[in-house]
């Protein structure tokens, strides 16, 4: 993972509905490849790749590569991820 010079503003990060759907999907499923994320969310491959890259640059996702397959999952060692997990958990629980 390359280090970014400047992290994304919190407003910019949360402004993407698709990014939040991706995070929720990974919190529910665990580990997925790019094609599976695209299929489950009904979004084209290129768009998913763009958002996965942003999430990885922010440290929220990490990936490993097996040949041409890129598997992504939540990076649980990052404080931002822990906050996102708690936010989604509280938000989902309060909507029931």
C-alpha positions in Angstrom: 0.0 0.0 0.0 1.3 3.4 -0.9 1.2 6.2 1.6 -1.0 9.1 0.7 0.3 12.6 1.4 -3.1 13.7 2.7 -6.0 11.7 4.0 -9.5 12.3 2.7 -11.7 14.7 4.7 -14.4 13.0 6.8 -17.1 14.8 5.0 -15.8 13.6 1.6 -15.5 10.1 2.9 -19.0 9.8 4.2 -20.5 11.6 1.2 -20.5 8.4 -0.9 -23.5 6.2 -0.4 -21.8 3.5 -2.4 -18.7 3.6 -0.2 -20.9 3.0 2.9 -22.6 0.1 1.2 -19.2 -1.4 0.4 -18.1 -1.0 4.0 -21.4 -2.6 5.3 -21.0 -5.5 2.8 -17.4 -6.2 4.1 -18.5 -6.0 7.7 -21.2 -8.6 7.0 -19.3 -11.0 4.7 -15.7 -10.6 5.6 -13.6 -11.2 2.5 -14.6 -10.7 -1.2 -13.1 -10.3 -4.6 -13.8 -7.3 -6.7 -16.2 -9.0 -9.1 -18.2 -10.4 -6.2 -18.5 -6.9 -4.6 -19.7 -5.5 -8.0 -22.2 -8.3 -8.4 -23.7 -8.0 -4.9 -24.1 -4.3 -5.1 -25.1 -4.2 -8.8 -22.4 -1.7 -9.7 -19.9 -1.9 -12.6 -16.4 -3.3 -11.9 -14.5 -0.1 -12.7 -16.6 1.9 -10.2 -16.0 -0.7 -7.5 -12.3 -0.7 -8.1 -12.2 3.1 -7.7 -14.0 2.9 -4.3 -12.0 -0.1 -3.1 -8.8 1.8 -3.9 -10.0 4.8 -1.8 -10.9 2.6 1.1 -7.5 0.8 0.9 -5.7 4.2 0.8 -7.6 5.3 3.9 -6.4 2.0 5.6 -9.9 0.7 6.0 -9.5 -2.2 3.6 -6.5 -4.4 2.8 -6.1 -6.8 0.0 -4.1 -9.8 -1.1 -3.5 -11.0 -4.6 -3.6 -14.5 -6.0 -2.7 -14.3 -9.6 -5.4 -12.1 -11.2 -7.7 -12.3 -8.2 -7.7 -9.5 -5.7 -9.3 -10.4 -2.3 -10.3 -7.5 -0.1 -11.2 -7.4 3.6 -11.6 -5.0 6.5 -8.3 -4.0 8.1 -9.3 -4.5 11.7 -6.0 -3.0 13.1 -6.9 0.6 12.2 -8.8 2.9 14.5 -10.9 4.3 11.7 -12.2 0.8 11.0 -13.2 0.2 14.6 -15.1 3.5 14.6 -16.9 2.5 11.3 -17.8 -0.9 12.7 -19.3 0.7 15.8 -21.1 3.4 13.8 -22.7 0.8 11.5 -23.6 -1.4 14.4 -25.3 1.4 16.4 -27.0 2.9 13.3 -28.4 -0.5 12.2 -29.5 -1.4 15.8 -31.3 1.9 16.3 -33.2 1.5 13.0 -34.9 -1.8 14.2 
